Amino acid sequence: MRRTDPTSGSTVGVLLSRYSVGGKHLVDPAPAQDELLQMTAAALRAPDHAGLIPFRFAAVRGSALERLADLFEQAAANAGKSAADAALDRHRALGIPLLVAVIARIDTGHPVATVHEQWMTVGGALTNFLNAAHAMGYGGKMLSGAKVRSVPVMQAFCGPGEQLVGWMVLGTPRKTGTPKFDKPDAADVMSDWPPA
Ligand SMILES: Cc1cc2nc3c(=O)[nH]c(=O)nc-3n(C[C@H](O)[C@H](O)[C@H](O)COP(=O)(O)O)c2cc1C
């Protein structure tokens, strides 16, 4: 069941109401290709010093999820996990309506945009992507874990100079996302300078 359309509220209301929704609470339908491209267009609106676009995305769907499941199982086995735990890892790629890999392309020698500035753009991009998904009635969550450092998994997604950040799981939320962490009041993280 799709959540009430949050776009009926204000834009800021939409941003304030986004909470991550994990894979076990996501069902079909997954975002369609045109919706995925709108989310990607939102990601491209992230602040980007020197316009480097230090990221790209790769959608994993249909039979490709089986291939990813194989890679997850292999990564777990390589990490010394038991066959039962490796099978659990394999299962993590299955039953998700859509996975979108986030791949960073950081130019470590750029004369203008520093490495940390480029990583901030990657973060802004995936945040905009998830906010757009939420505004369109979908749920999602950014995930990483040790698997992103597994050589066979990295090699499957990355070309030279690229790094695998992780995956956004996406789909129709079966339940509304809820806050995971206690957050401070906004006034605690916004102050005047110099302090009074
Ligand atoms: C790059 C990145 C990787 C993350 N990896 C994981 C992960 O592997 N497992 C996890 O439970 N949360 C992970 N998170 C955090 C969740 O995506 C989510 O932001 C967090 O649970 C807080 O929920 P919220 O988005 O509703 O505030 C990651 C976040 C980022 C930005």
The ligand as a Gaussian input file, in Angstrom:
#p B3LYP/6-31G(d) Opt

LIG

0 1
 C       26.611000       6.051000       2.908000
 C       25.654000       5.481000       3.919000
 C       25.698000       4.129000       4.216000
 C       24.806000       3.571000       5.144000
 N       24.874000       2.225000       5.410000
 C       23.980000       1.683000       6.263000
 C       23.978000       0.270000       6.508000
 O       24.756000      -0.486000       5.943000
 N       23.071000      -0.226000       7.389000
 C       22.160000       0.609000       8.020000
 O       21.350000       0.105000       8.805000
 N       22.138000       1.929000       7.795000
 C       23.007000       2.491000       6.931000
 N       22.987000       3.839000       6.701000
 C       22.025000       4.676000       7.439000
 C       20.605000       4.590000       6.870000
 O       20.602000       4.757000       5.470000
 C       19.685000       5.683000       7.482000
 O       20.096000       6.952000       7.086000
 C       19.645000       5.621000       8.985000
 O       19.099000       4.376000       9.390000
 C       18.816000       6.754000       9.608000
 O       17.531000       6.691000       9.152000
 P       16.805000       7.968000       8.512000
 O       17.348000       8.104000       7.121000
 O       15.359000       7.614000       8.588000
 O       17.132000       9.152000       9.386000
 C       23.849000       4.408000       5.776000
 C       23.792000       5.766000       5.441000
 C       24.670000       6.307000       4.533000
 C       24.588000       7.777000       4.195000

